[in-house]
Amino acid sequence: MDNIQLVEKLQTDKEKLFQEISKIIIGQKEIVEHLFISLLCRGHVLLEGVPGLAKTLLIKTLSDAMDLSFNRIQFTPDLMPSDITGTEIIEEEHGTGKREFKFFKGPIFANIVLADEINRTPPKTQAALLESMQEHKVTAGGTSYTLEEPFFVLATQNPIEQEGTYPLPEAQLDRFMFNILISYPSRDEEVAIVQSTTSTDVKKVNRVLSAEDLFAFQELVRNVPVADNVIEYAVDFVNSTRTSNNGQTATTTKDWLEWGAGPRASMYLILGAKAKALLDGRTTPEIADVQQMLNPVLRHRIIPNFNAEADGISRDDILEKLLETTN
């Protein structure tokens, strides 16, 4: 199958996937598209939203619509790293009585891992995800175990409840391609949600996308050509968030930012723009595609300073202001 046929197949499979997800999830079309883009780019996602906005259900429905294994890890304050990665247990061999350590795999060994309420567990346990997210492997007892591909961590957290939580360290936040904010549904959407969830009609999600298809689409994204000016725009925008930018720093950055984004942000901006272009039926991304990726890619990679917090300026506000100054 050549690339043109693969682009057409991606269009068809995207529509099928979104249609299956819409059986369970009402609205949230942009959120679903961003989740799919992250899968195409081999990236992880951090979903933020208040309770009851179907964050967990959305991830579970996405996995149901794909022929991929799925595990859910409910993060709690007493969760240990071995509860995620697995543990070695002494096992006795029948007949000989010989004892040896055997590794029993934890829930991290799945294609899609839902890290539910990830900020409720201490840093020691959160760090157990770092190697898996970056290297796609787990090390236990001096032995490394490779995770089955594809591998994605889709994490959720509640942004309003801070008591008894442990904010994710910057190093781990940077491992997530997207930080997606889920807002309240519209009135009409909420009416449809209530009608759907309070009836006896149970809808089943069919699997419409295989692992082989996803591998092919991921390779297609990597092969998409990008014009130099689009790459330069992404790099320049990320550079504008840095306060130590050799005198080229924007006023917005000087006034409101403590730290800017690193090179991983530029890489994800371009990968996300490539995937967005393909989903729209285009074979190369434009600057507008990069601009649509700015908030989900950068909002967790910039650190506002005291002035921004005192003025009630959000990270999205800062990014919007920077976008105005770079246009």
Helices and strands as residue ranges (DSSP letters): H 3-21, H 29-40, E 44-48, H 55-64, E 70-74, H 82-85, E 86-92, E 99-105, E 112-116, G 118-120, H 123-126, H 128-135, E 137-140, E 143-146, E 152-157, H 170-173, E 176-181, H 187-197, H 211-223, H 228-239, H 251-256, E 257-259, H 263-279, H 287-298, E 303-304, H 306-310, H 315-326
